[in-house]
């Protein structure tokens, strides 16, 4: 099963923050400099591992076999939909077997409400850059905070949410007696 075995090892490495043992501050330079893999690839593979673990344990071996047949690229496209409530992972795998990667991406994007690749909403590239820059174990938290703040503030642009975060941080610092000069 090749890459899926690596996925499990990578998940364990992330949970243990292995990069810290080798003197790296975060995961990206560890994976790229020490292991020799692009962080984007590792990130995609970790998403596949997370998807496998969202399913009941009894179904995981069957899903792993199916994803091994599909390959890492199609499995990476499927990752966001696998294990979601109301979604039949077997039907998605069947669809993936007969679709091109771009067709599959369009179907998954439509089902999850995500914009298809290549289309970017205002501030979308900014948020993706932030999520790519933070340690993988914190990316979910960072995205959840952005989404919650945008919803609470009725915003659609992640840059606007970021500016609200800056204002809040400046207020918190002022409350602590730290002045921030703009």
ChimeraX attribute file (.defattr): number of C-alpha atoms within 10 A of each C-alpha:
attribute: neighborCount
match mode: 1-to-1
recipient: residues
	/A:1	11
	/A:2	9
	/A:3	13
	/A:4	20
	/A:5	12
	/A:6	15
	/A:7	20
	/A:8	17
	/A:9	14
	/A:10	19
	/A:11	18
	/A:12	12
	/A:13	13
	/A:14	16
	/A:15	11
	/A:16	11
	/A:17	17
	/A:18	16
	/A:19	18
	/A:20	12
	/A:21	9
	/A:22	10
	/A:23	9
	/A:24	16
	/A:25	13
	/A:26	16
	/A:27	21
	/A:28	22
	/A:29	16
	/A:30	19
	/A:31	20
	/A:32	15
	/A:33	12
	/A:34	12
	/A:35	10
	/A:36	10
	/A:37	14
	/A:38	13
	/A:39	20
	/A:40	13
	/A:41	15
	/A:42	20
	/A:43	18
	/A:44	18
	/A:45	24
	/A:46	23
	/A:47	21
	/A:48	27
	/A:49	23
	/A:50	18
	/A:51	21
	/A:52	23
	/A:53	15
	/A:54	14
	/A:55	15
	/A:56	9
	/A:57	10
	/A:58	8
	/A:59	12
	/A:60	15
	/A:61	11
	/A:62	13
	/A:63	19
	/A:64	18
	/A:65	12
	/A:66	17
	/A:67	25
	/A:68	17
	/A:69	14
	/A:70	17
	/A:71	14
	/A:72	18
	/A:73	15
	/A:74	22
	/A:75	25
	/A:76	22
	/A:77	22
	/A:78	25
	/A:79	24
	/A:80	18
	/A:81	19
	/A:82	24
	/A:83	17
	/A:84	14
	/A:85	7
	/A:86	7
	/A:87	12
	/A:88	12
	/A:89	19
	/A:90	13
	/A:91	10
	/A:92	16
	/A:93	21
	/A:94	12
	/A:95	14
	/A:96	22
	/A:97	16
	/A:98	10
	/A:99	14
	/A:100	12
	/A:101	17
	/A:102	13
	/A:103	13
	/A:104	20
	/A:105	21
	/A:106	17
	/A:107	21
	/A:108	22
	/A:109	18
	/A:110	12
	/A:111	12
	/A:112	12
	/A:113	9
	/A:114	14
	/A:115	15
	/A:116	14
	/A:117	10
	/A:118	6
	/A:119	10
	/A:120	11
	/A:121	12
	/A:122	13
	/A:123	16
	/A:124	16
	/A:125	14
	/A:126	16
	/A:127	19
	/A:128	13
	/A:129	11
	/A:130	14
	/A:131	17
	/A:132	15
	/A:133	14
	/A:134	15
	/A:135	17
	/A:136	20
	/A:137	13
	/A:138	11
	/A:139	16
	/A:140	13
	/A:141	12
	/A:142	15
	/A:143	16
	/A:144	12
	/A:145	14
	/A:146	21
	/A:147	17
	/A:148	13
	/A:149	18
	/A:150	19
	/A:151	12
	/A:152	10
	/A:153	12
	/A:154	10
	/A:155	15
	/A:156	15
	/A:157	17
	/A:158	22
	/A:159	18
	/A:160	17
	/A:161	24
	/A:162	17
	/A:163	11
	/A:164	15
	/A:165	15
	/A:166	12
	/A:167	12
	/A:168	12
	/A:169	13
	/A:170	16
	/A:171	15
	/A:172	12
	/A:173	13
	/A:174	12
	/A:175	10
	/A:176	9
	/A:177	9
	/A:178	11
	/A:179	11
	/A:180	10
	/A:181	5
	/A:182	3
